[in-house]
């Protein structure tokens, strides 16, 4: 791989990162709801990054799975501590 190829690859990665950040920033600035932000996050992670399985947990009073795909239903009962 030539130096130019590596630079082009890095540039494409940075463009993707900036686009994803801009999409999230716009969503936050337009006060979209939590469900829409989670859907945007899921789309970026699944469709753009190609991640096939994800579980996102949030801790309020207890840990709760707030986003999951590519996993079986029983996987959402994981003890994360």
C-alpha positions, 0 to 999 in steps of 0.5 A: 500500500502506498503512502497516498493510499494510506492518506486517502484511507485516513481522509475517508475515515475522517470524513465519515467521522465528521459526517457522523458527528454532524448528524448527531449534533444536528439531531441534538440541536433540533431537540429530537427525542431519545428514541430518534437519537438511539435510532440514529446511533444504531444506524451509524453503528450498524449501517455505516460501521458494519457492526452486526451485534450491539447492546447498549446499557444505561444505568439509572436506578439499575442497569437497563438495556436501551438498545440491542440488535443482532442478539437473542432476547435473553442476552438483554438480561446480562449482569453488567457489574 
